[in-house]
Amino acid sequence: MNACIVGWAHSRFGKLEGETLESLIVGVAREALDHAGIGPEDVDEIVLGHFNAGFSAQDFTASLVLQADDRLRFKPATRVENACATGSAAVRQGLRAVDSGAARIVLVVGAEQMTTTPGPEVGKNLLRASYLPEDGDTPAGFAGVFGKIAHGYFQRHGDQSDALAAIAAKNHKNGVDNPYAQMRKDFGFDFCRQESEKNPFVAGPLKRTDCSLVSDGAAALVLADFPTALTMRRAVAFRANEHVQDFLPMSKRDILLFEGCEEAWARALKKAGVAIGDLSFVETHDCFTIAELIEYEAMGLAKRGEGGKVALEGLTAKDGKLPVNPSGGLKAKGHPIGATGVSMHVLTSMQLTGEAGGIQVPGATLGGIFNMGGAAVANYVSILDRIR
């Protein structure tokens, strides 16, 4: 691919008092341009990832990026959305603009403000990422959808409560050292495994520690074509970037297989000319711990029905054979919908340039990203490689 990531910015994720959707967007846009060492006048195109679905009264948001600097006025700006993969959809649109030759430099921003929305409305908004004719009345909203997935997986492959607790504990432990993370606390396996007043069941076999967080936050990156990137301070290249869209109704597919995820990984690994074991680490979409477990199987780390072994044996721990979610993942870092995919690309770039601080995977040279919208409906995989 012709595009490289040459600069980035990342806000803290969480309940961000005093921030607005606009201030989050403006803040990371300015910081990303500064980090890349370019001015607003150098930007050819802007892409904003913003899911919304009722979280923000302001629903026409592409031009909010222009608030970062008056010199962005009259630049093409487009908002894109693809449920929880909205951020990666924005990245992909930026890549296509560069690869087509339509733009030399693209500013990509992802943002969401969720915590100002009342709890019942949050659940209703998130459920819009499912197929409403089938799932619109699901108790506990989107958590209920994944609760049904977890229940089905348990029925087919046996109780995986230990494995889910291991995934939750791993990601919370990793998040402790991530300064951007919403929850920086190591809960340990026992807390994540046991039902308690502080860790009740939410939906099916999923407890609170199995569910990602309601978050505010933003991230941004600057894409440049290859010749331009070679003149910049840093450059992280895309060895692959693949998008696979599956049916929205779960009734039309075997939801326990995450076939769209599997196909996206297969295409990306083939395009990059590598195997899953060649990656230094992976940032994957753990909206719920059952999702990360099934993704182990879809990416080829485990045979079908054996993803739990990967978690329990420590293969995906930060010091394991293939660290998964060294950032803490959505579970600890937080999941501001529109920002998540951009955040994954930013944190992967930080790893590859040795700028990841306490979450740094030693010697990281090749990073994989999987970002998912809905229940394995929108599936995006990127493989990144530092070239400068």
Summary of the structure (lengths in Angstrom):
residues: 388
radius of gyration: 19.2
end to end distance: 15.5
largest distance: 58.1
contacts: 1538
relative contact order: 0.20
helix: 43%
strand: 19%
